[in-house]
Each structure stands twice: as structure tokens, then as C-alpha cells.
């Protein structure tokens, strides 16, 4: 990773792979930073666990990391660069679940 700044205050630039993520992948990645299981992620997103696994596979490939733990660390270190999609979102709001139904979290 590249750094910028000078001396001891140098900060790391966000990984290039973050720009490759879709909005949904960014949402999954931000939620992943808090440490939930795939089952919990699926419940929060209103999708199947298999869909979460597919998102995580794509995220790891795009970020060039080998595990969900590494991806979660990238997310935690880059919350601001990932955007406010979920980080400050209203978790109690109604969302679509992809099947034409509305669910409350």
C-alpha cells in the first residue's frame, strides 16, 4: 500500500481495490468490519447465506486478500473511504429483500 504524508504522521492510502467494489459489496464489507457471521450478514441484508459467500468471494478477489478477516481489517481501516452506505445508516429502516417483500431489521 502507498503512504502519503510525512514523518510519523504518514497515513496509508485506501487500497485500489476499494474502487472496484459495487455498492452492495461495499455494504457487505462495512457490515463485515463489525464481525458478524455469514448467517447474521444474510439476515441483515435480507439475502441467502450463499449470496453473502458470493459477495465475500468477490470482495476478497477485488481487494487481493486471502480471508474474510483480512477483508474486515481493510474495511475497518477504510470506513471513511467506503462511504456512509451502512456505517451511519438507519438499521431499523424497512428494506427490500430482493423478493418484492419489505422486511424490518
C-alpha positions as CSV (number, residue, x, y, z in Angstrom):
1,X,0.0,0.0,0.0
2,X,1.1,3.5,-0.7
3,X,1.6,6.0,2.1
4,X,1.3,9.7,2.0
5,X,2.2,12.4,4.4
6,X,5.5,12.9,6.2
7,X,7.4,11.6,9.1
8,X,5.5,9.7,11.8
9,X,2.1,11.1,10.7
10,X,2.1,9.2,7.3
11,X,-1.3,7.6,6.6
12,X,-2.0,4.7,4.2
13,X,-3.9,5.4,1.0
14,X,-7.0,3.3,0.6
15,X,-6.4,0.1,-1.3
16,X,-7.0,0.5,-5.1
17,X,-9.5,-2.5,-4.9
18,X,-12.0,-0.4,-3.0
19,X,-12.8,1.5,-6.2
20,X,-13.7,-1.8,-7.9
21,X,-16.4,-2.7,-5.3
22,X,-20.1,-2.4,-6.2
23,X,-22.4,-0.6,-3.8
24,X,-23.7,-3.9,-2.4
25,X,-20.1,-5.2,-1.9
26,X,-19.2,-2.0,0.0
27,X,-22.3,-2.5,2.2
28,X,-21.3,-6.1,2.9
29,X,-17.7,-5.1,3.6
30,X,-18.8,-2.4,6.0
31,X,-21.0,-4.8,7.9
32,X,-18.2,-7.4,7.9
33,X,-16.0,-5.0,9.7
34,X,-18.2,-5.4,12.8
35,X,-17.5,-9.2,12.9
36,X,-20.9,-10.9,12.2
37,X,-21.2,-14.4,10.9
38,X,-22.3,-15.1,7.3
39,X,-25.7,-16.1,8.7
40,X,-26.0,-12.8,10.5
41,X,-24.9,-10.8,7.4
42,X,-27.5,-12.7,5.4
43,X,-30.2,-11.8,7.9
44,X,-29.2,-8.1,8.0
45,X,-29.1,-7.9,4.2
46,X,-32.2,-10.0,3.6
47,X,-30.4,-12.5,1.3
48,X,-29.3,-16.1,1.5
49,X,-26.0,-17.1,3.1
50,X,-24.9,-18.4,-0.3
51,X,-25.3,-14.8,-1.6
52,X,-23.2,-13.5,1.2
53,X,-20.5,-16.0,0.5
54,X,-20.5,-15.0,-3.2
55,X,-20.2,-11.3,-2.2
56,X,-17.3,-12.1,0.1
57,X,-15.5,-14.1,-2.6
58,X,-15.8,-11.2,-5.0
59,X,-14.7,-8.7,-2.3
60,X,-11.6,-10.8,-1.4
61,X,-10.7,-11.1,-5.1
62,X,-11.1,-7.4,-5.7
63,X,-9.1,-6.4,-2.6
64,X,-6.5,-9.0,-3.2
65,X,-6.8,-10.5,0.3
66,X,-7.0,-14.2,1.3
67,X,-9.6,-14.2,4.0
68,X,-12.7,-12.5,5.4
69,X,-10.6,-11.5,8.4
70,X,-8.2,-9.6,6.1
71,X,-11.2,-8.0,4.3
72,X,-12.7,-7.0,7.6
73,X,-9.4,-5.3,8.6
74,X,-9.4,-3.4,5.3
75,X,-13.0,-2.3,5.9
76,X,-12.2,-1.2,9.5
77,X,-9.2,0.8,8.4
78,X,-11.1,2.4,5.5
79,X,-14.6,3.1,6.8
80,X,-14.5,6.7,5.7
81,X,-13.3,5.8,2.1
82,X,-16.0,3.2,1.8
83,X,-18.7,5.8,2.4
84,X,-21.8,6.1,4.6
85,X,-23.7,3.3,2.9
86,X,-24.1,1.4,6.2
87,X,-21.7,2.9,8.7
88,X,-24.1,5.6,9.8
89,X,-27.2,4.1,8.2
90,X,-30.6,3.5,9.9
91,X,-30.5,-0.2,10.6
92,X,-34.2,-0.1,11.7
93,X,-35.4,1.1,8.3
94,X,-37.5,-1.1,6.1
95,X,-35.6,-2.7,3.2
96,X,-36.5,-4.8,0.3
97,X,-35.3,-8.4,0.5
98,X,-35.0,-8.9,-3.3
99,X,-38.3,-10.9,-3.5
100,X,-40.7,-7.9,-3.6
101,X,-41.3,-8.1,0.1
102,X,-40.4,-5.5,2.7
103,X,-38.7,-6.6,5.9
104,X,-37.8,-4.7,9.1
105,X,-34.4,-5.3,10.7
